[in-house]
Amino acid sequence: MTDIIDTDAKEAEQVGFAADLTQSATLGESIRAYIQRVRGGDMGPLPSILGLIVLLIVFGFANDRFLSNLNLANLTTQAGSIIILAMALVPVLLLGDIDLAAGYTGGTSAAVMGLLIVKQDQPWGVAVLGALATGAVIGTIIGVLVAKLGIPSFVVTLAFFLGLQGVLLKLIGEGGSVRVNQEVISGIANSNMSVAAGWISAVVIIAALAALGLLGHRRKVSRGLQHQPLAVVVAQIVAIGAFILVVTYILNQNRSVNANFPIQGIPYVIPLVVVLLIIWSFALGRTTWGRHVYAVGGNAEAARRAGINVDRIRVSVFMLSSTTAALSGIVAASYVGKVSTSSGGGNTLLYAVGAAVIGGTSLFGGKGKASNAIVGGLVIATIANGLGLLAQASWINFVVTGGVLLLAASVDAVSRRRRSATGL
């Protein structure tokens, strides 16, 4: 679900470069053009997708439980909060900035939600809005300090990384925790859609993607813009549709080890991730604001001279990203059933940054998509899940994950150099 939703994101990444308004007339020409772009360093998420496939094959052969319906459902649920947090970091990385406080922003926001439910006896909807508002306020403050005062984002977010830990201690108490037993909140990561709802959702998503792809193709043709051959667009729709149907079929199967208690259906966290993917992809790829984000990340001074309000873009990105980080904290609290003083800490931020970079988002700014977070998040979750099933020591997980992140960063650096050399 990447190419069709992010159709215009690639065009936005190329703002400032000379656009070739010619088109590939045939499927073969389009394939050759893609191969040429890859050779020129424009690989996008291809390395991470190939890496994910390799991991699935290796772990599938190493442990027969890895590709079981139960484990695949658990894997997607485990990856949920990391994918959402990585999705929150993508716009920040597009600017060439960093948010070291994103993990604790999510933890603090989730703590506000938990306290509103437990201590203030507020409805879950009010509590969630409180958490999202908390994330928005934190992000706005960070954005103002970075944009208006000119303090490097590394320094500002490092200060918030430390300060928010103190806020969590104050809210919850040292060594304490807040149980999140509310049915709706708990169900985000621990409940499933009905089988019928899963199939209906799959069909609706495929139909929506097909409509977006075909209408987008028609719009570009009518305006004389660069576009892919219709055969490529149809092939993408068929491939993505087939993938969605296969995933829906697998997750709708009974995966319970106890025949008396069937477990089937798509976990609710998956449609939540899909909705966020659509929102962020639309915002970054099909709006003026999104094009300005890419422009600022590519060259802030050039964007300023072009009339873009760079400070406003920075503040808005940090605000929206921190709001999304708050949602990640809510999902994490749903999965573990509580909020503690360590929520959002540990390896949470490192895994999220790793997921965004592994998925194809550049650390140098100006290149990346929301969908990169999904691919990278699945790679991170697959490593942890697969090594866990193989009963490997914890240090191996850290070493392998660190190696994959270093490899992804190296690929990003080499690709950037090749793109500069070839003019892509």
C-alpha positions, 0 to 999 in steps of 0.5 A, a space after each residue: 500500500 505504498 506506491 498508489 497512496 504516495 503517488 505524489 510524494 515522489 514528485 514532492 521530493 523532487 521539488 527544485 529539480 528539473 522535471 522531465 515531462 516525457 513519459 514511459 510509453 510501455 511497461 518495458 520502458 517503465 521497468 527500464 527507467 526504474 532500473 536506471 533510477 535504482 542504479 542512480 541511487 534512487 532505491 527508496 524502500 527497495 533494500 528494506 523490502 528485500 531485507 524483510 523478505 529475506 528475514 521472513 524466509 530465514 526465520 520461517 525455515 529456522 522455526 516452524 512457528 514463525 509463519 504460523 497465523 498466531 505468530 504473524 498476528 502477534 508480530 503485527 500487534 507488537 510492531 504497531 506502536 513502533 510503526 506509529 512512532 516511526 511514522 511520527 518521526 518521518 516528517 521530522 527527519 524530512 526536515 533534517 531534524 531529530 526528535 529524541 523526546 518522541 518516545 517520552 512524549 508518547 509515554 507522558 501523553 499515555 500517562 495523562 490518558 491513564 490518570 484521566 480514566 483512573 483518577 478523574 473517572 473521565 470517558 475514554 474519548 475525553 482521556 484520549 483527547 487529553 493525551 493527544 492535546 498533551 502531545 500537541 502542546 509538547 510538540 508546539 513548544 519544541 517547534 517554537 524553540 527550534 524555529 524561533 530561537 534557532 536552538 538545534 533540534 538535537 539539543 531541544 529534544 534531548 532536554 525534553 527527553 530528560 525533562 519528560 522523564 521527570 514529568 512521568 515520575 511526578 505524574 505516576 510516582 517513582 516505581 509506580 504504574 497506572 493500569 489501563 483496563 478500559 475496554 476500548 483502550 485495551 481493545 486497540 492492541 488486544 482485540 480483533 475485528 470480526 471476520 466479516 468486518 475484516 473482509 469488508 474493510 479489505 474490499 473497501 480499501 482495495 476499491 479506494 486504492 484502485 480509484 485513487 490510482 486510476 483517477 490520479 493517472 487520468 488527472 496526470 494524462 489530462 494535464 500533460 504531466 509525467 505519468 506511468 503507463 496504465 499497465 503499471 498502475 493496474 499492475 500496482 493495484 493488482 499486486 497491492 490488492 492481492 497482498 491485502 487479500 492474502 493478509 486478510 485471509 491469514 488473519 481471519 483464520 482461527 489461530 487459537 491453540 485452544 479449540 474451545 476459545 477461537 481467535 480470529 480476525 484482524 487486530 484493531 491496531 492494523 486498521 489504525 495504522 492504515 488510517 494513519 498511513 493514509 492521513 500522513 501520505 495524503 498530507 505529505 504527498 498531496 498538499 501544499 504543506 507537504 510539498 513545503 516540508 520536502 522543500 524545507 528539508 531539501 534546502 531551507 534557505 532556498 525554500 525561504 527565498 521562494 516565499 515558504 514560511 520555514 518557521 511555521 513549517 517547522 513548528 507544525 511538523 513538530 506539533 503534528 509529529 508529537 501528536 502522532 507520538 502520543 497516539 503511539 504511547 496510547 497503543 503501547 499502553 493498550 498492549 502492555 495494559 499499563 503506563 509506568 515511569 519507563 513508558 516510552 523509554 528504553 529502546 523505544 525511540 531507538 527502534 522508531 528512528 531505526 524503523 524510519 531509516 531502515 524503511 528508506 527515510 533519509 537522515 539528511 532530510 528531504 527524502 522519505 515517505 510515511 510508508 517507510 515507517 511500516 516497512 522499517 517497523 516490520 523489519 525491527 519487529 521481525 528481528 525481535 520476534 524471530 530471534 525470540 522464537 529461536 531463544 537467542 540471547 538478548 545481546 544478539 537481538 541488539 547486535 543484529 538490529 544495530 547492524 541492520 540500522 548501520 547497513 541502512 544508514 550506509 545505503 542511505 549515504 551511498 545512495 545520496 552520493 550516487 544521486 548527487 553524481 547522477 543528478 537525480 
